[in-house]
Amino acid sequence: MGRRGYPPEFRRKVLDLVAAGRPIVDVARDLGISAQSIYSWRRQDRIDQGLEPGLTSAEKSELTAAKRRIAELEAELAVHRRASELLGKVVPPKGGSRPSR
Protein backbone atom coordinates (compact mmCIF):
# COMPACT_ATOMS: atom_id res chain seq x y z
CA MET A 1 0.00 0.00 0.00
CA GLY A 2 2.80 2.44 0.64
CA ARG A 3 4.65 3.98 3.50
CA ARG A 4 2.66 4.10 6.71
CA GLY A 5 4.84 6.67 8.43
CA TYR A 6 6.62 6.43 11.72
CA PRO A 7 5.79 3.78 14.32
CA PRO A 8 3.64 4.88 17.28
CA GLU A 9 6.52 4.24 19.74
CA PHE A 10 8.74 6.68 17.83
CA ARG A 11 5.98 9.30 17.79
CA ARG A 12 5.44 8.87 21.51
CA LYS A 13 9.16 9.36 22.25
CA VAL A 14 9.24 12.48 20.06
CA LEU A 15 6.22 13.90 21.87
CA ASP A 16 7.85 13.10 25.22
CA LEU A 17 10.93 15.10 24.16
CA VAL A 18 8.72 18.05 23.22
CA ALA A 19 6.75 17.75 26.47
CA ALA A 20 10.06 17.80 28.37
CA GLY A 21 10.68 21.27 26.99
CA ARG A 22 12.81 20.71 23.90
CA PRO A 23 11.87 23.02 21.02
CA ILE A 24 10.05 21.27 18.19
CA VAL A 25 12.41 22.70 15.58
CA ASP A 26 15.44 21.27 17.41
CA VAL A 27 13.86 17.83 17.84
CA ALA A 28 12.86 17.76 14.17
CA ARG A 29 16.35 18.73 13.00
CA ASP A 30 18.09 16.25 15.33
CA LEU A 31 15.87 13.35 14.24
CA GLY A 32 15.65 14.27 10.56
CA ILE A 33 11.87 14.65 10.45
CA SER A 34 9.74 17.65 9.58
CA ALA A 35 8.59 20.02 12.29
CA GLN A 36 5.12 19.94 10.72
CA SER A 37 4.91 16.20 11.42
CA ILE A 38 5.61 16.83 15.08
CA TYR A 39 3.00 19.60 15.24
CA SER A 40 0.46 17.24 13.67
CA TRP A 41 1.34 14.44 16.09
CA ARG A 42 1.06 16.82 19.04
CA ARG A 43 -2.34 18.07 17.89
CA GLN A 44 -3.63 14.52 17.41
CA ASP A 45 -2.30 13.57 20.86
CA ARG A 46 -4.18 16.50 22.38
CA ILE A 47 -7.36 15.40 20.58
CA ASP A 48 -6.90 11.82 21.84
CA GLN A 49 -6.56 13.17 25.38
CA GLY A 50 -9.76 15.19 25.01
CA LEU A 51 -8.00 18.55 25.27
CA GLU A 52 -9.00 19.67 21.75
CA PRO A 53 -12.07 18.95 19.65
CA GLY A 54 -11.73 16.56 16.71
CA LEU A 55 -11.75 12.89 15.73
CA THR A 56 -9.65 10.66 17.94
CA SER A 57 -7.20 8.20 16.42
CA ALA A 58 -9.61 5.33 17.13
CA GLU A 59 -12.47 7.20 15.46
CA LYS A 60 -10.30 8.00 12.44
CA SER A 61 -9.30 4.36 12.14
CA GLU A 62 -12.92 3.22 12.40
CA LEU A 63 -14.01 5.79 9.80
CA THR A 64 -11.27 4.70 7.39
CA ALA A 65 -12.27 1.05 7.78
CA ALA A 66 -15.94 1.94 7.20
CA LYS A 67 -15.11 3.92 4.06
CA ARG A 68 -13.02 1.02 2.76
CA ARG A 69 -15.88 -1.43 3.41
CA ILE A 70 -18.40 0.87 1.70
CA ALA A 71 -16.15 1.06 -1.37
CA GLU A 72 -15.91 -2.75 -1.45
CA LEU A 73 -19.68 -3.13 -1.17
CA GLU A 74 -20.30 -0.54 -3.87
CA ALA A 75 -17.90 -2.35 -6.20
CA GLU A 76 -19.61 -5.66 -5.47
CA LEU A 77 -23.03 -4.10 -6.10
CA ALA A 78 -21.81 -2.69 -9.43
CA VAL A 79 -20.70 -6.19 -10.48
CA HIS A 80 -24.11 -7.64 -9.55
CA ARG A 81 -25.94 -4.88 -11.40
CA ARG A 82 -23.83 -5.42 -14.53
CA ALA A 83 -24.37 -9.19 -14.36
CA SER A 84 -28.10 -8.60 -14.03
CA GLU A 85 -28.06 -6.32 -17.08
CA LEU A 86 -26.19 -8.91 -19.14
CA LEU A 87 -28.44 -11.77 -18.05
CA GLY A 88 -31.51 -9.68 -18.85
CA LYS A 89 -30.32 -9.36 -22.43
CA VAL A 90 -29.55 -13.08 -22.80
CA VAL A 91 -32.45 -14.69 -20.93
CA PRO A 92 -35.84 -13.21 -21.78
CA PRO A 93 -38.06 -12.56 -18.79
CA LYS A 94 -40.78 -15.12 -18.15
CA GLY A 95 -44.14 -13.95 -19.35
CA GLY A 96 -47.13 -14.43 -17.03
CA SER A 97 -48.86 -17.79 -17.32
CA ARG A 98 -48.57 -20.41 -20.06
CA PRO A 99 -51.16 -20.44 -22.78
CA SER A 100 -53.79 -23.08 -22.10
CA ARG A 101 -54.23 -26.06 -24.43
C-alpha distances in whole Angstrom, upper triangle without the diagonal:
4,7,8,12,15,16,18,21,21,21,24,26,25,27,29,31,31,33,35,36,34,33,30,30,32,29,26,28,29,25,24,22,22,25,23,20,23,25,22,22,25,26,23,25,28,27,26,29,31,32,31,30,26,23,23,20,20,21,18,16,18,18,14,15,18,16,13,16,19,16,16,20,21,19,21,24,24,24,27,29,28,30,33,33,34,36,38,39,40,41,44,44,47,50,52,55,56,60,63,65
4,6,9,12,14,17,20,19,19,22,24,23,24,27,28,28,30,33,33,31,30,27,27,28,26,23,25,25,22,20,18,19,22,20,18,21,23,20,20,23,24,22,24,27,26,25,29,30,31,30,29,26,23,23,20,21,22,18,17,20,19,16,17,20,18,16,19,21,19,20,23,24,22,25,27,27,27,30,32,32,33,36,37,37,39,41,42,43,45,47,48,51,54,56,58,60,63,66,69
4,6,9,11,14,16,15,15,19,20,19,21,24,24,25,27,29,30,28,27,23,24,25,22,19,21,22,18,17,15,16,19,18,15,17,20,17,17,20,21,19,21,24,24,23,26,28,29,28,28,25,22,21,18,20,21,18,16,20,20,16,18,21,20,18,21,23,22,22,26,26,25,28,30,30,31,34,35,35,37,39,40,40,43,45,46,46,48,51,51,54,57,59,61,63,66,69,72
4,7,8,11,14,13,13,16,18,17,18,21,22,22,24,27,28,26,25,22,23,24,21,19,21,21,18,17,14,16,18,17,13,16,18,15,14,18,19,16,18,21,21,19,23,25,26,25,25,22,19,18,14,16,18,15,13,17,17,14,15,19,18,16,20,22,21,21,25,26,25,27,30,30,31,33,35,35,37,39,40,41,43,45,46,47,48,51,51,54,57,58,61,63,66,69,72
4,7,9,12,10,10,13,15,14,15,18,19,19,21,23,24,22,22,18,19,20,17,15,17,18,14,13,11,12,14,13,10,12,15,13,11,15,16,15,16,19,19,19,21,24,24,23,24,21,19,18,15,17,19,16,15,19,19,16,18,21,21,20,23,25,24,25,28,29,29,31,33,33,34,37,38,39,40,43,44,44,46,48,49,50,52,54,54,57,60,62,64,66,70,72,75
4,6,8,6,7,10,11,11,13,15,16,16,19,20,22,20,20,17,18,18,15,13,16,16,12,12,10,12,14,14,10,11,14,13,11,14,16,14,15,18,19,18,20,23,23,23,24,22,20,18,15,17,19,17,16,20,21,18,20,23,23,22,25,28,27,28,31,32,32,34,36,37,37,40,42,42,43,46,47,48,49,51,53,54,55,58,57,60,63,64,67,69,72,75,78
4,5,5,7,9,10,11,13,14,16,17,19,20,22,21,21,18,20,20,17,16,18,18,14,15,13,15,17,17,13,13,16,14,12,15,17,15,14,18,19,17,19,22,23,23,24,22,20,17,14,16,19,17,15,19,20,18,19,23,23,22,25,27,27,28,31,32,32,34,36,37,38,40,42,42,44,46,47,48,50,52,53,54,55,58,57,60,63,64,67,69,72,75,77
4,5,5,6,9,10,10,12,14,15,16,18,20,19,20,18,20,20,17,16,19,18,15,17,14,16,17,16,13,12,15,13,10,12,15,12,11,15,16,13,15,19,20,20,21,19,17,15,11,13,16,15,14,17,19,18,19,22,23,22,25,27,27,28,31,32,33,34,37,38,39,41,42,43,45,47,48,49,51,52,54,55,56,58,58,60,63,64,67,69,72,75,78
4,5,5,6,9,10,11,13,14,15,16,19,18,20,17,20,19,16,16,19,17,14,16,15,17,18,18,15,13,16,16,12,14,17,15,13,16,18,16,17,20,21,22,24,22,21,17,15,16,20,19,18,21,23,22,23,26,27,26,28,31,31,32,34,36,36,38,40,41,42,44,46,47,48,50,52,52,54,56,58,58,59,62,61,64,67,68,70,72,76,78,81
4,5,5,6,9,10,11,13,14,15,17,16,17,15,17,16,12,12,15,14,10,13,11,14,14,15,12,11,14,14,11,13,16,15,13,17,19,17,18,22,22,22,24,23,22,19,16,18,21,20,19,23,24,23,24,27,28,27,30,32,32,33,36,37,37,39,41,42,43,45,47,47,49,51,52,53,55,57,58,59,60,63,62,65,68,69,72,74,77,80,83
4,5,5,6,9,10,11,12,14,16,15,15,13,15,15,12,11,15,14,11,13,11,12,12,13,9,8,11,11,7,9,12,11,10,13,15,14,15,18,18,19,21,19,18,16,13,16,19,17,17,21,22,21,22,25,26,26,28,30,30,32,34,35,36,38,40,41,42,44,46,46,48,50,51,52,54,56,57,58,60,62,61,64,67,68,71,73,76,79,82
4,5,5,6,9,10,10,12,15,14,16,14,17,16,13,14,17,16,13,16,14,15,15,15,12,10,13,13,9,9,13,11,9,12,14,13,13,17,17,18,20,19,19,16,14,16,19,18,18,21,23,22,24,27,27,27,30,32,32,33,36,37,38,40,42,43,44,46,48,49,50,52,53,54,56,58,60,61,62,64,63,65,68,69,72,74,78,80,83
4,5,5,6,9,10,10,13,12,14,13,15,14,11,12,15,13,11,14,13,15,15,16,13,11,14,15,11,11,15,15,12,15,18,16,16,20,20,21,23,23,22,19,17,20,23,22,22,25,27,26,27,30,31,31,33,35,36,37,39,41,41,43,45,46,47,49,51,52,53,55,56,57,59,61,62,63,65,67,66,69,72,73,75,78,81,84,86
4,5,5,6,9,10,11,10,11,9,12,11,7,9,12,11,9,12,10,12,11,13,10,8,11,12,9,9,13,13,12,14,17,16,17,20,19,20,22,22,21,19,17,20,23,21,22,25,26,25,27,30,30,30,33,35,35,36,39,40,41,43,45,45,47,49,50,51,53,55,56,57,59,61,62,63,64,67,66,69,71,73,75,78,81,84,87
4,5,5,6,8,10,10,11,9,12,13,9,11,14,14,12,15,13,13,12,13,11,7,9,11,8,7,10,11,9,11,14,13,13,16,15,16,19,19,19,17,16,19,21,20,21,24,25,24,27,29,30,30,33,34,35,36,39,40,40,42,44,45,47,49,50,51,53,55,56,57,59,60,62,63,64,66,66,68,71,72,75,77,80,83,86
4,5,5,6,9,9,12,11,14,14,11,13,16,15,14,17,15,16,15,16,14,11,13,14,11,10,13,14,11,13,16,15,14,18,17,18,21,22,22,19,18,21,23,23,23,26,28,27,29,32,33,33,35,37,38,39,41,43,43,45,47,48,50,52,53,54,56,57,59,60,62,63,65,66,67,69,69,71,74,75,77,80,83,86,89
4,5,5,7,6,9,9,12,10,7,11,13,11,11,14,14,15,13,15,14,11,13,15,13,11,15,16,14,15,19,18,18,21,19,21,24,24,24,22,21,24,26,25,26,29,30,30,32,34,35,35,38,40,40,41,44,45,45,47,49,50,52,54,55,56,58,60,61,62,64,65,67,68,69,71,71,73,76,77,80,82,86,88,91
4,5,5,5,6,6,10,9,7,10,13,12,12,15,14,14,11,13,13,9,10,13,11,9,12,14,12,13,17,17,16,19,17,18,21,22,22,20,20,23,25,24,25,28,29,29,31,34,34,34,37,39,39,41,43,44,45,47,49,49,51,53,54,55,57,59,60,61,63,64,66,67,69,71,70,73,75,76,79,81,85,87,90
4,5,7,9,10,13,13,11,14,17,16,16,19,17,17,14,16,15,11,12,14,12,9,12,14,11,12,15,16,14,17,15,17,20,21,22,20,20,23,25,24,25,28,29,29,31,34,34,35,38,39,40,41,44,45,46,48,49,50,52,54,55,56,58,60,61,62,64,65,67,69,70,71,71,73,75,76,79,82,85,88,91
4,6,9,11,14,13,11,14,17,15,16,19,18,19,16,18,18,14,15,18,15,13,16,18,15,16,19,19,18,20,18,20,24,25,26,23,23,26,28,28,29,32,33,33,35,37,38,38,41,43,43,45,47,48,49,51,53,54,55,57,58,59,61,63,64,65,67,69,70,72,73,75,74,76,79,80,83,85,88,91,94
4,6,9,12,11,10,13,15,15,16,19,18,18,15,17,17,14,14,17,16,13,16,18,16,16,20,21,19,21,19,20,24,25,26,25,25,28,29,29,30,33,34,34,36,38,39,39,42,44,44,46,48,49,50,52,54,54,56,58,59,60,62,64,65,66,68,70,71,73,74,76,75,78,80,81,84,86,90,92,95
4,6,9,7,7,10,12,11,13,15,15,15,12,15,15,12,13,16,15,13,17,19,17,18,21,22,21,23,21,22,25,26,27,25,25,28,30,29,30,33,34,33,36,38,38,39,42,43,43,45,47,48,49,51,53,53,55,57,58,59,61,63,64,65,67,69,70,72,73,75,74,77,79,81,84,86,89,92,95
4,5,5,6,9,10,11,12,14,13,13,10,13,14,11,11,15,14,13,15,18,17,17,21,22,21,23,21,21,24,25,26,25,25,28,30,28,30,33,33,33,35,38,37,38,41,42,42,44,47,47,48,50,52,52,54,56,57,58,60,62,63,64,66,67,69,70,72,74,73,76,78,80,83,85,88,91,94
4,5,5,6,9,10,11,12,10,9,6,9,10,7,8,11,11,10,13,15,15,16,19,20,20,22,20,19,22,22,23,22,22,25,27,25,26,30,30,29,32,34,34,34,37,39,38,40,43,43,44,47,48,48,50,53,53,54,56,58,59,60,62,64,65,67,68,70,69,72,75,76,79,81,85,88,90
4,6,5,6,9,10,10,10,8,6,9,11,9,10,13,14,13,16,18,18,19,22,23,23,25,23,22,25,25,26,25,24,28,29,27,29,32,32,31,34,36,35,36,39,40,40,42,44,45,45,48,49,49,51,54,54,55,57,59,60,61,63,65,66,67,69,71,71,73,76,77,80,83,86,89,92
4,5,5,6,9,10,10,10,9,12,13,11,13,16,16,15,18,20,20,21,24,25,25,27,25,25,28,28,28,27,26,30,31,29,30,34,34,33,36,38,38,38,41,43,42,44,47,47,47,50,52,52,53,56,57,57,59,61,62,63,65,67,68,69,71,73,73,76,78,80,83,85,88,91,94
4,6,5,6,8,8,9,8,11,11,9,11,14,13,13,16,18,17,19,22,22,22,25,23,23,26,26,26,25,23,27,29,27,27,31,31,30,33,35,35,35,38,40,39,41,44,44,45,47,49,49,51,53,54,55,57,59,60,61,63,65,66,67,69,71,70,73,76,77,80,82,86,89,91
4,6,5,6,5,6,5,9,9,7,10,12,12,13,16,17,17,19,21,22,23,25,24,23,26,25,25,24,22,26,27,25,26,30,30,28,31,34,33,33,36,38,37,39,42,42,42,45,47,47,48,51,52,52,54,56,57,58,60,62,63,64,66,68,68,71,73,75,78,80,83,86,89
4,6,5,7,8,8,12,12,11,14,16,16,17,19,21,21,23,25,26,27,29,27,27,29,28,29,28,26,29,31,29,29,33,33,31,34,37,36,36,39,41,40,41,44,45,45,47,49,49,50,53,54,54,56,59,59,60,62,64,65,66,68,70,70,73,76,78,81,83,86,89,92
4,6,8,10,11,14,14,12,15,18,17,17,21,22,21,23,26,26,27,30,28,28,31,30,30,28,27,30,32,30,30,34,34,33,35,38,37,37,40,42,41,42,46,46,46,48,51,51,52,55,56,56,58,60,61,62,64,66,67,68,69,72,72,75,77,79,82,84,87,90,93
4,6,9,10,13,12,11,14,16,15,16,19,20,19,22,24,24,25,28,27,27,29,28,28,26,24,27,29,27,27,31,31,29,31,35,34,33,37,39,38,39,42,43,42,45,47,47,48,51,52,52,54,57,57,58,60,62,63,64,66,68,68,71,74,76,78,80,84,87,89
4,7,9,12,11,11,15,16,15,17,20,20,21,23,25,25,27,29,28,28,30,28,28,27,24,28,29,27,27,31,31,29,31,34,33,33,36,38,36,38,41,41,41,44,46,46,47,50,51,51,53,55,56,56,59,61,61,62,64,67,67,70,73,74,77,79,82,85,88
4,7,9,7,8,11,12,12,14,16,17,18,20,22,22,24,26,25,24,26,24,24,23,21,24,26,23,24,27,27,25,28,31,30,29,33,34,33,35,38,38,38,41,43,43,44,47,48,48,50,52,53,54,56,58,59,60,62,64,64,67,70,71,74,76,79,82,85
4,5,5,7,9,10,11,13,15,16,17,19,20,21,23,25,24,22,24,23,23,22,21,24,25,22,23,27,27,25,28,30,29,29,33,34,33,35,38,38,38,40,42,42,44,46,47,47,50,52,52,53,56,57,58,59,61,63,63,66,69,71,74,76,79,82,85
4,5,5,6,9,10,11,12,14,15,17,19,20,21,23,21,20,22,21,22,21,20,24,25,22,24,27,27,26,29,31,30,30,34,35,34,36,39,39,39,42,44,44,45,48,49,49,51,53,54,55,57,59,60,61,63,65,65,68,70,72,75,77,80,83,86
4,5,5,6,9,10,11,12,14,15,17,18,20,21,20,18,19,18,19,19,18,22,22,20,21,25,24,23,26,28,27,27,31,32,31,33,36,36,36,39,41,41,42,45,45,46,48,50,51,52,54,56,57,58,60,62,62,65,67,68,72,74,77,80,83
4,5,5,6,9,10,11,12,14,15,16,18,20,19,18,19,17,18,17,15,19,20,17,19,22,22,20,23,26,25,25,28,30,29,31,34,34,34,37,39,39,40,43,44,44,47,48,49,50,53,54,55,57,58,60,60,63,65,67,70,72,75,78,81
4,5,5,6,9,10,10,12,14,15,16,18,17,16,18,17,18,17,16,19,20,18,20,23,23,22,25,27,27,27,31,32,32,33,36,37,37,40,41,42,43,46,47,47,49,51,52,53,55,57,58,60,61,63,63,65,68,69,72,75,78,81,84
4,5,5,6,9,10,11,12,14,15,17,15,14,16,15,16,16,15,19,20,18,20,23,23,22,25,27,26,28,31,32,31,34,36,36,37,40,41,41,43,46,46,47,50,51,52,53,56,57,58,60,61,63,62,65,67,69,72,74,77,80,83
4,5,5,6,9,10,11,12,14,15,14,13,14,13,13,13,12,16,16,14,16,19,19,18,21,23,23,24,27,28,28,30,32,32,33,36,37,38,40,42,43,44,46,47,48,50,52,53,54,56,57,59,59,61,64,65,68,70,74,76,79
4,5,5,6,9,10,10,12,14,14,13,15,13,13,12,11,14,16,14,15,19,19,18,21,23,23,24,27,28,28,30,32,33,34,36,38,38,40,42,43,44,46,48,49,50,52,54,55,57,58,60,59,62,64,65,68,71,74,77,80
4,5,5,6,9,10,11,12,11,11,13,13,14,12,12,16,17,16,18,21,21,21,24,26,26,27,29,31,31,33,35,36,37,39,41,41,43,45,46,47,49,51,52,54,55,57,58,60,61,63,62,64,67,68,71,73,77,79,82
4,5,5,6,9,10,11,9,8,10,10,11,10,11,15,15,14,16,19,19,19,22,24,24,25,28,29,29,31,33,34,35,38,39,39,42,43,44,45,48,49,50,52,54,55,56,58,59,61,60,62,64,65,68,71,74,77,80
4,5,5,6,9,10,10,9,10,8,8,7,7,11,12,11,13,15,16,16,19,20,21,22,25,26,26,28,30,31,32,34,36,37,39,40,41,43,45,46,47,49,51,52,54,55,56,58,57,59,62,63,66,68,71,74,77
4,5,5,6,9,9,9,11,11,11,8,9,12,13,13,14,17,18,18,21,23,23,24,27,28,29,31,33,34,35,37,38,40,41,43,44,46,47,49,50,52,53,55,56,58,59,60,59,62,64,65,68,70,74,76,79
4,5,5,6,5,6,9,9,11,9,11,13,14,14,17,19,19,20,23,24,25,27,29,30,31,33,34,35,37,39,40,41,43,45,46,47,49,50,51,53,55,56,58,60,60,62,61,63,65,66,69,72,75,77,81
4,5,5,6,5,6,6,7,6,8,11,11,11,14,16,16,17,20,21,22,24,26,26,28,30,31,32,34,36,37,38,40,41,42,44,46,47,48,50,52,53,55,56,57,59,57,60,62,62,65,68,71,74,77
4,5,8,8,9,8,8,5,7,8,10,11,12,14,15,17,19,20,21,23,24,26,27,29,30,32,33,35,36,38,39,41,42,44,45,46,48,50,51,52,54,56,56,58,57,59,61,62,65,67,71,73,76
4,6,8,10,11,11,8,10,12,13,14,16,18,19,20,22,23,25,26,28,29,31,33,34,35,37,38,40,41,43,44,45,47,49,50,51,53,55,56,58,59,60,61,60,62,64,65,68,70,74,76,79
4,6,7,9,10,8,11,13,13,14,17,18,18,21,22,23,24,27,28,29,31,33,33,35,37,38,39,41,43,44,45,47,49,49,51,53,54,55,57,59,59,61,59,61,63,64,66,69,73,75,78
4,7,10,12,11,14,16,16,17,19,21,21,23,25,26,27,29,31,31,33,35,36,37,39,41,42,43,45,46,47,49,51,52,53,55,57,57,60,61,62,63,62,64,66,66,69,72,75,78,81
4,7,9,10,13,15,14,15,18,19,19,21,24,24,24,27,29,29,31,33,34,35,37,39,39,40,43,44,45,47,49,49,50,53,54,55,57,59,60,61,59,62,64,64,67,70,73,76,79
4,7,9,12,14,12,13,17,17,17,19,21,21,22,25,26,26,28,31,31,32,34,36,36,38,40,41,42,44,46,46,47,50,51,52,54,56,57,58,56,58,60,61,64,67,70,72,76
4,6,10,11,9,10,13,14,13,15,18,18,18,21,23,23,24,27,28,28,30,32,33,34,37,38,38,40,42,43,44,46,48,48,50,53,53,54,53,55,57,58,61,64,67,70,73
4,7,8,6,6,10,10,10,12,14,15,15,18,19,20,21,24,25,25,27,29,30,31,34,35,35,37,39,40,41,44,45,46,48,50,50,52,50,53,55,55,58,61,64,67,70
4,5,5,6,9,10,10,12,14,15,16,18,20,21,23,24,26,27,29,30,31,33,35,36,37,39,41,42,43,45,46,47,50,51,52,53,52,54,56,57,60,63,66,68,72
4,5,5,6,9,10,11,12,14,15,16,18,20,21,23,24,26,27,29,30,32,33,35,36,38,39,41,42,44,45,46,49,50,51,52,51,54,56,57,60,62,65,68,71
4,5,5,6,9,10,11,12,14,15,17,18,20,21,23,24,26,27,28,30,32,33,34,36,38,39,41,42,43,45,47,48,49,50,49,51,54,54,57,60,63,66,69
4,5,5,6,9,10,10,12,14,15,16,18,20,21,22,24,26,27,28,30,31,32,34,36,37,39,41,42,43,45,47,47,48,47,49,52,52,55,58,61,64,67
4,5,5,6,9,10,10,12,14,15,17,18,20,21,23,24,26,27,29,30,31,33,35,36,37,39,41,42,44,45,46,48,47,49,51,52,55,58,61,64,67
4,5,5,6,9,10,11,12,14,16,17,18,20,21,23,24,26,27,29,30,32,33,35,36,38,39,41,43,44,45,47,46,48,50,51,54,57,60,62,65
4,5,5,6,9,10,11,12,14,15,16,18,20,21,22,24,26,27,28,30,32,33,34,36,37,39,41,42,43,44,43,45,48,48,51,54,57,60,63
4,5,5,6,9,10,10,12,14,15,16,18,20,21,22,24,26,27,29,30,31,33,35,36,37,39,41,41,43,42,44,46,47,50,53,56,59,62
4,5,5,6,9,10,11,12,14,15,17,19,20,21,23,25,26,27,29,30,32,33,35,36,38,40,40,42,41,44,46,47,50,53,56,59,62
4,5,5,6,9,10,11,12,14,15,17,18,20,21,23,24,26,27,29,30,32,33,35,37,38,38,40,39,42,44,46,48,51,54,57,59
4,5,5,6,9,10,10,12,14,15,16,18,20,21,22,24,26,27,28,30,31,32,35,36,37,38,37,39,42,43,46,48,51,54,57
4,5,5,6,9,10,10,12,14,15,16,19,20,21,23,24,26,27,29,30,31,33,35,36,37,36,39,41,43,45,48,51,54,57
4,5,5,6,9,10,11,12,14,15,17,19,20,21,23,25,26,27,29,30,32,34,34,36,36,38,41,42,45,47,51,53,56
4,5,5,6,9,10,11,12,14,15,17,18,20,21,22,24,26,27,28,31,32,32,34,33,36,38,40,42,44,48,51,53
4,5,5,6,9,10,10,12,14,15,16,18,20,21,22,24,26,27,29,30,31,32,31,34,36,38,40,43,46,49,52
4,5,5,6,9,10,11,13,14,15,17,18,20,21,23,24,26,27,29,30,32,31,34,36,38,41,43,46,49,52
4,5,5,6,9,10,11,13,14,16,17,18,20,21,23,24,26,27,28,30,30,32,35,37,40,42,45,48,50
4,5,5,6,9,10,10,12,14,15,16,18,20,21,22,25,26,26,28,27,30,32,34,36,39,42,45,48
4,5,5,6,9,10,10,12,14,15,16,18,20,21,23,25,25,27,26,29,31,33,36,38,41,44,47
4,5,5,6,9,10,11,12,14,15,17,18,20,22,23,24,26,26,29,32,33,36,38,41,44,47
4,5,5,6,9,10,11,12,14,16,17,18,20,21,22,24,24,26,29,31,34,36,39,42,44
4,5,5,6,9,10,10,12,14,15,16,19,20,21,22,21,24,27,28,31,33,37,40,42
4,5,5,6,9,10,11,12,14,15,17,19,20,21,21,24,27,29,32,34,37,40,43
4,5,5,6,9,10,11,12,14,16,17,18,20,20,23,26,28,31,33,36,39,41
4,5,5,6,9,10,10,12,14,15,16,18,17,20,23,25,28,30,33,36,38
4,5,5,6,9,10,10,13,14,15,17,16,19,22,24,27,29,32,35,38
4,5,5,6,9,10,11,13,14,16,16,20,23,25,28,29,32,36,38
4,5,5,6,8,10,11,12,14,15,18,21,24,26,27,30,33,36
4,5,5,6,9,10,10,12,12,15,18,20,23,24,27,31,33
4,6,5,7,9,10,11,12,16,18,21,24,25,28,31,34
4,5,5,6,9,11,12,16,19,22,24,25,28,31,33
4,5,5,6,8,10,13,16,19,21,22,25,28,30
4,6,6,6,7,11,13,16,19,20,23,26,29
4,6,7,9,13,15,18,21,21,24,27,29
4,6,9,12,15,19,21,21,23,26,28
4,6,9,12,15,17,17,20,23,25
4,6,9,12,15,15,17,20,23
4,6,9,12,13,16,19,22
4,6,9,10,13,16,18
4,6,8,10,14,17
4,7,9,12,16
4,6,9,12
4,6,9
4,7
4
